[in-house]
Amino acid sequence: MPSNRPRRGPSSSQIQARTSILIAKFFSTQRQQARRNRAPFCRDVHITSMLAFVAAVAAVALSGRVVFAKSKPVPWKTIDDAILRVNDVAVKDWSVYQTGKKRDPLLLQIGNRFLLIEVHDQQLFEIDSSKVARRSDAEVDWDPADRPSQPLASSDWRAGDVGAAMQITLKITAENRAINLELPHPPDVGDLPVRSTAPQRHR
């Protein structure tokens, strides 16, 4: 099953580090060529080609940021009739959201806290709540490209069917919190009652 993990553009520190390494390699290559040609290395002679090289490096490094800037928030809708227990205790203020018809990943809200649950990859991420926009009581907007690069330490992952629900359990290691989430299976169309087209008489 392919991963839906979003790709993020490089940070400014990563761009600076990569550019510095490439510039150092550029001068090293120029010195080696000068030695092979038995000619003195002159930094001024190569300044024009170096500027062109740096411009090309910057364009490549920043290309990822251009793609990242074009991404848009995705609507996430509440999953009704779900059940959440933390350390075997029911939670009062919480919601769980899915995007489209997919239930992986899941966006879990506990109070003002948002967690991204990647069930298949067994990864848990702390989401910046300021980047989650509430559209309505049952829907929020959030861009998966804003997912942090590092997941929270977690363990004891399990996912499977329990009766008419899908159960997901995991533990947040640093907090010693056990999360138990149950999501009802969507009803099959064939199981829905057939509505009669004949007129009904009400007494």
Secondary structure, 3 states (H helix, E strand, C coil): CCCCCCCCCCCHHHHHHHHHHHHHHHHHHHHHHHHHCCCCCCCCCCHHHHHHHHHHHHHHHHHHHHHHHCCCCEEEEECCCCEEEECCEECCCEEEEEECCEEEEEEEEECCEEEEEECCCCEEEEECHHHCEEEECCEEEECHHHCCCCCECEEEEEEEEECCEEEEEEEEHHHCEEEEEEEECCCCHHHCCCCCCCCCCCC
